[in-house]
Amino acid sequence: MINGRIILNFVKISNCDKVPAVNFNKISMPKVTFKNTGASVEVPAGTALKDVTKNNNWSIAYGCEDGMCGTCMIKVTEGKENLSAMEDKEKDTLSAMGMDTDAYRLCCQCKINGDCTLEQ
């Protein structure tokens, strides 16, 4: 800012014809499906699964919401690779419950990075 005026600098990009255009209408968001009801919702990547279930009134119970109690356990029937990586606390809780850590997750510990289908 100079003398109370904002000065904007514009940078000229040469060869603009080589820069691909972005069509924002075709950018898709991850789709989360709750198999119990068939309900689906699209959310921005990085959204906490806990927020999705609560905001859409999906019947997932929560206890500690810290990955320790296992109350919010769900089965991921499709797209487990599209959820955030499982951390040790979640893995320990599921293992202590005797659950398969390849099939089950705790809603309170997951972020959504792509399409997935969940079952309670």
GIKAWO-V335032 format. One line per field, one symbol per residue. phi: phi as a letter, one per 40 degrees, with the letter a starting at -180 (. if undefined). psi: psi as a letter, one per 20 degrees, with the letter a starting at -180 (. if undefined). A space follows every 10 residues. Layout:
BEGIN
phi->???
psi->???
END
This chain:
BEGIN
phi->.bfgbcbbbb bcbcfccccc cbcccbcbbd bbbcddbgcb acbcdgccdd cccccbfccb cbbcfbgbcg cccbcccagc ccbdcccddc cccccccgcc ccbbbbdcbb bcbacabbbc
psi->ppljqppppp pppqlhiioq qpoiijoqqq pppohhiiqq qpqqqipphg hghghjkqmp qqehkjjhhj hkpqpohqkh ijqqqprggg ggggghikqo iihqrphiiq qpiaqqpqp.
END
